[in-house]
Amino acid sequence: MGRWRGLNNVRHFGRGEILGFEPLGFYAMSFHSWLCGYFPEKVNKELQIRPVGNGFIADFAEAIEVADYVRGAEGEPAIWLPWLVVRYDRGL
């Protein structure tokens, strides 16, 4: 994860609207949400990080911290990473 901390810009394909980051765990061909373990409340209390109005984390560095926290806490045994969520027009 350390190699990501220096990123200043997040790049994505096309002209989509970046909505934010979603910490997800991947294990056994399925994804696990950080929402399942009530982690937003725990993360806010422990790290003072909270999702923005749309439910995603706005800052990439904070999303990495959240993924690290969930991995070290009682989250699902999975590979936890922050995923960029982008909304694209249907015209793509």
MODELLER restraints for C-alpha pairs under 7 A, 6 or more apart:
rsr = mdl.restraints
at = mdl.atoms
rsr.add(forms.Gaussian(group=physical.xy_distance, feature=features.Distance(at['CA:5:A'], at['CA:61:A']), mean=6.21, stdev=0.5))
rsr.add(forms.Gaussian(group=physical.xy_distance, feature=features.Distance(at['CA:16:A'], at['CA:86:A']), mean=5.83, stdev=0.5))
rsr.add(forms.Gaussian(group=physical.xy_distance, feature=features.Distance(at['CA:16:A'], at['CA:87:A']), mean=5.31, stdev=0.5))
rsr.add(forms.Gaussian(group=physical.xy_distance, feature=features.Distance(at['CA:16:A'], at['CA:88:A']), mean=4.40, stdev=0.5))
rsr.add(forms.Gaussian(group=physical.xy_distance, feature=features.Distance(at['CA:16:A'], at['CA:89:A']), mean=6.98, stdev=0.5))
rsr.add(forms.Gaussian(group=physical.xy_distance, feature=features.Distance(at['CA:17:A'], at['CA:86:A']), mean=5.45, stdev=0.5))
rsr.add(forms.Gaussian(group=physical.xy_distance, feature=features.Distance(at['CA:17:A'], at['CA:87:A']), mean=5.11, stdev=0.5))
rsr.add(forms.Gaussian(group=physical.xy_distance, feature=features.Distance(at['CA:17:A'], at['CA:88:A']), mean=6.50, stdev=0.5))
rsr.add(forms.Gaussian(group=physical.xy_distance, feature=features.Distance(at['CA:18:A'], at['CA:85:A']), mean=6.23, stdev=0.5))
rsr.add(forms.Gaussian(group=physical.xy_distance, feature=features.Distance(at['CA:18:A'], at['CA:86:A']), mean=4.45, stdev=0.5))
rsr.add(forms.Gaussian(group=physical.xy_distance, feature=features.Distance(at['CA:18:A'], at['CA:87:A']), mean=6.45, stdev=0.5))
rsr.add(forms.Gaussian(group=physical.xy_distance, feature=features.Distance(at['CA:19:A'], at['CA:56:A']), mean=6.89, stdev=0.5))
rsr.add(forms.Gaussian(group=physical.xy_distance, feature=features.Distance(at['CA:19:A'], at['CA:85:A']), mean=5.57, stdev=0.5))
rsr.add(forms.Gaussian(group=physical.xy_distance, feature=features.Distance(at['CA:19:A'], at['CA:86:A']), mean=5.51, stdev=0.5))
rsr.add(forms.Gaussian(group=physical.xy_distance, feature=features.Distance(at['CA:19:A'], at['CA:87:A']), mean=6.84, stdev=0.5))
rsr.add(forms.Gaussian(group=physical.xy_distance, feature=features.Distance(at['CA:20:A'], at['CA:56:A']), mean=5.04, stdev=0.5))
rsr.add(forms.Gaussian(group=physical.xy_distance, feature=features.Distance(at['CA:20:A'], at['CA:57:A']), mean=5.31, stdev=0.5))
rsr.add(forms.Gaussian(group=physical.xy_distance, feature=features.Distance(at['CA:20:A'], at['CA:58:A']), mean=4.75, stdev=0.5))
rsr.add(forms.Gaussian(group=physical.xy_distance, feature=features.Distance(at['CA:20:A'], at['CA:84:A']), mean=6.03, stdev=0.5))
rsr.add(forms.Gaussian(group=physical.xy_distance, feature=features.Distance(at['CA:20:A'], at['CA:85:A']), mean=5.59, stdev=0.5))
rsr.add(forms.Gaussian(group=physical.xy_distance, feature=features.Distance(at['CA:21:A'], at['CA:56:A']), mean=5.34, stdev=0.5))
rsr.add(forms.Gaussian(group=physical.xy_distance, feature=features.Distance(at['CA:21:A'], at['CA:57:A']), mean=4.98, stdev=0.5))
rsr.add(forms.Gaussian(group=physical.xy_distance, feature=features.Distance(at['CA:21:A'], at['CA:58:A']), mean=6.33, stdev=0.5))
rsr.add(forms.Gaussian(group=physical.xy_distance, feature=features.Distance(at['CA:21:A'], at['CA:60:A']), mean=6.82, stdev=0.5))
rsr.add(forms.Gaussian(group=physical.xy_distance, feature=features.Distance(at['CA:21:A'], at['CA:63:A']), mean=6.29, stdev=0.5))
rsr.add(forms.Gaussian(group=physical.xy_distance, feature=features.Distance(at['CA:21:A'], at['CA:82:A']), mean=5.78, stdev=0.5))
rsr.add(forms.Gaussian(group=physical.xy_distance, feature=features.Distance(at['CA:21:A'], at['CA:83:A']), mean=5.28, stdev=0.5))
rsr.add(forms.Gaussian(group=physical.xy_distance, feature=features.Distance(at['CA:21:A'], at['CA:84:A']), mean=4.60, stdev=0.5))
rsr.add(forms.Gaussian(group=physical.xy_distance, feature=features.Distance(at['CA:21:A'], at['CA:85:A']), mean=5.75, stdev=0.5))
rsr.add(forms.Gaussian(group=physical.xy_distance, feature=features.Distance(at['CA:22:A'], at['CA:56:A']), mean=5.66, stdev=0.5))
rsr.add(forms.Gaussian(group=physical.xy_distance, feature=features.Distance(at['CA:22:A'], at['CA:57:A']), mean=6.52, stdev=0.5))
rsr.add(forms.Gaussian(group=physical.xy_distance, feature=features.Distance(at['CA:22:A'], at['CA:82:A']), mean=5.43, stdev=0.5))
rsr.add(forms.Gaussian(group=physical.xy_distance, feature=features.Distance(at['CA:22:A'], at['CA:83:A']), mean=5.12, stdev=0.5))
rsr.add(forms.Gaussian(group=physical.xy_distance, feature=features.Distance(at['CA:22:A'], at['CA:84:A']), mean=6.54, stdev=0.5))
rsr.add(forms.Gaussian(group=physical.xy_distance, feature=features.Distance(at['CA:22:A'], at['CA:85:A']), mean=6.94, stdev=0.5))
rsr.add(forms.Gaussian(group=physical.xy_distance, feature=features.Distance(at['CA:23:A'], at['CA:33:A']), mean=6.82, stdev=0.5))
rsr.add(forms.Gaussian(group=physical.xy_distance, feature=features.Distance(at['CA:23:A'], at['CA:34:A']), mean=6.10, stdev=0.5))
rsr.add(forms.Gaussian(group=physical.xy_distance, feature=features.Distance(at['CA:23:A'], at['CA:63:A']), mean=6.51, stdev=0.5))
rsr.add(forms.Gaussian(group=physical.xy_distance, feature=features.Distance(at['CA:23:A'], at['CA:66:A']), mean=6.92, stdev=0.5))
rsr.add(forms.Gaussian(group=physical.xy_distance, feature=features.Distance(at['CA:23:A'], at['CA:67:A']), mean=5.49, stdev=0.5))
rsr.add(forms.Gaussian(group=physical.xy_distance, feature=features.Distance(at['CA:23:A'], at['CA:80:A']), mean=6.60, stdev=0.5))
rsr.add(forms.Gaussian(group=physical.xy_distance, feature=features.Distance(at['CA:23:A'], at['CA:81:A']), mean=5.54, stdev=0.5))
rsr.add(forms.Gaussian(group=physical.xy_distance, feature=features.Distance(at['CA:23:A'], at['CA:82:A']), mean=4.21, stdev=0.5))
rsr.add(forms.Gaussian(group=physical.xy_distance, feature=features.Distance(at['CA:23:A'], at['CA:83:A']), mean=6.02, stdev=0.5))
rsr.add(forms.Gaussian(group=physical.xy_distance, feature=features.Distance(at['CA:24:A'], at['CA:31:A']), mean=6.36, stdev=0.5))
rsr.add(forms.Gaussian(group=physical.xy_distance, feature=features.Distance(at['CA:24:A'], at['CA:32:A']), mean=5.58, stdev=0.5))
rsr.add(forms.Gaussian(group=physical.xy_distance, feature=features.Distance(at['CA:24:A'], at['CA:33:A']), mean=5.01, stdev=0.5))
rsr.add(forms.Gaussian(group=physical.xy_distance, feature=features.Distance(at['CA:24:A'], at['CA:34:A']), mean=6.21, stdev=0.5))
rsr.add(forms.Gaussian(group=physical.xy_distance, feature=features.Distance(at['CA:24:A'], at['CA:80:A']), mean=5.51, stdev=0.5))
rsr.add(forms.Gaussian(group=physical.xy_distance, feature=features.Distance(at['CA:24:A'], at['CA:81:A']), mean=5.74, stdev=0.5))
rsr.add(forms.Gaussian(group=physical.xy_distance, feature=features.Distance(at['CA:24:A'], at['CA:82:A']), mean=6.28, stdev=0.5))
rsr.add(forms.Gaussian(group=physical.xy_distance, feature=features.Distance(at['CA:24:A'], at['CA:83:A']), mean=6.81, stdev=0.5))
rsr.add(forms.Gaussian(group=physical.xy_distance, feature=features.Distance(at['CA:25:A'], at['CA:31:A']), mean=5.45, stdev=0.5))
rsr.add(forms.Gaussian(group=physical.xy_distance, feature=features.Distance(at['CA:25:A'], at['CA:32:A']), mean=4.79, stdev=0.5))
rsr.add(forms.Gaussian(group=physical.xy_distance, feature=features.Distance(at['CA:25:A'], at['CA:33:A']), mean=6.46, stdev=0.5))
rsr.add(forms.Gaussian(group=physical.xy_distance, feature=features.Distance(at['CA:25:A'], at['CA:78:A']), mean=5.02, stdev=0.5))
rsr.add(forms.Gaussian(group=physical.xy_distance, feature=features.Distance(at['CA:25:A'], at['CA:79:A']), mean=5.06, stdev=0.5))
rsr.add(forms.Gaussian(group=physical.xy_distance, feature=features.Distance(at['CA:25:A'], at['CA:80:A']), mean=4.08, stdev=0.5))
rsr.add(forms.Gaussian(group=physical.xy_distance, feature=features.Distance(at['CA:25:A'], at['CA:81:A']), mean=6.41, stdev=0.5))
rsr.add(forms.Gaussian(group=physical.xy_distance, feature=features.Distance(at['CA:26:A'], at['CA:32:A']), mean=6.29, stdev=0.5))
rsr.add(forms.Gaussian(group=physical.xy_distance, feature=features.Distance(at['CA:26:A'], at['CA:78:A']), mean=5.17, stdev=0.5))
rsr.add(forms.Gaussian(group=physical.xy_distance, feature=features.Distance(at['CA:26:A'], at['CA:79:A']), mean=5.12, stdev=0.5))
rsr.add(forms.Gaussian(group=physical.xy_distance, feature=features.Distance(at['CA:26:A'], at['CA:80:A']), mean=6.52, stdev=0.5))
rsr.add(forms.Gaussian(group=physical.xy_distance, feature=features.Distance(at['CA:27:A'], at['CA:78:A']), mean=4.77, stdev=0.5))
rsr.add(forms.Gaussian(group=physical.xy_distance, feature=features.Distance(at['CA:27:A'], at['CA:79:A']), mean=6.53, stdev=0.5))
rsr.add(forms.Gaussian(group=physical.xy_distance, feature=features.Distance(at['CA:37:A'], at['CA:75:A']), mean=6.73, stdev=0.5))
rsr.add(forms.Gaussian(group=physical.xy_distance, feature=features.Distance(at['CA:40:A'], at['CA:50:A']), mean=6.48, stdev=0.5))
rsr.add(forms.Gaussian(group=physical.xy_distance, feature=features.Distance(at['CA:43:A'], at['CA:49:A']), mean=6.04, stdev=0.5))
rsr.add(forms.Gaussian(group=physical.xy_distance, feature=features.Distance(at['CA:43:A'], at['CA:66:A']), mean=6.79, stdev=0.5))
rsr.add(forms.Gaussian(group=physical.xy_distance, feature=features.Distance(at['CA:44:A'], at['CA:50:A']), mean=5.30, stdev=0.5))
rsr.add(forms.Gaussian(group=physical.xy_distance, feature=features.Distance(at['CA:49:A'], at['CA:62:A']), mean=6.97, stdev=0.5))
rsr.add(forms.Gaussian(group=physical.xy_distance, feature=features.Distance(at['CA:50:A'], at['CA:57:A']), mean=6.91, stdev=0.5))
rsr.add(forms.Gaussian(group=physical.xy_distance, feature=features.Distance(at['CA:51:A'], at['CA:57:A']), mean=4.63, stdev=0.5))
rsr.add(forms.Gaussian(group=physical.xy_distance, feature=features.Distance(at['CA:52:A'], at['CA:58:A']), mean=6.51, stdev=0.5))
rsr.add(forms.Gaussian(group=physical.xy_distance, feature=features.Distance(at['CA:57:A'], at['CA:63:A']), mean=6.01, stdev=0.5))
rsr.add(forms.Gaussian(group=physical.xy_distance, feature=features.Distance(at['CA:63:A'], at['CA:82:A']), mean=5.57, stdev=0.5))
rsr.add(forms.Gaussian(group=physical.xy_distance, feature=features.Distance(at['CA:64:A'], at['CA:81:A']), mean=6.91, stdev=0.5))
rsr.add(forms.Gaussian(group=physical.xy_distance, feature=features.Distance(at['CA:64:A'], at['CA:82:A']), mean=5.94, stdev=0.5))
rsr.add(forms.Gaussian(group=physical.xy_distance, feature=features.Distance(at['CA:67:A'], at['CA:80:A']), mean=5.36, stdev=0.5))
rsr.add(forms.Gaussian(group=physical.xy_distance, feature=features.Distance(at['CA:67:A'], at['CA:81:A']), mean=5.47, stdev=0.5))
rsr.add(forms.Gaussian(group=physical.xy_distance, feature=features.Distance(at['CA:67:A'], at['CA:82:A']), mean=6.22, stdev=0.5))
rsr.add(forms.Gaussian(group=physical.xy_distance, feature=features.Distance(at['CA:71:A'], at['CA:80:A']), mean=6.03, stdev=0.5))
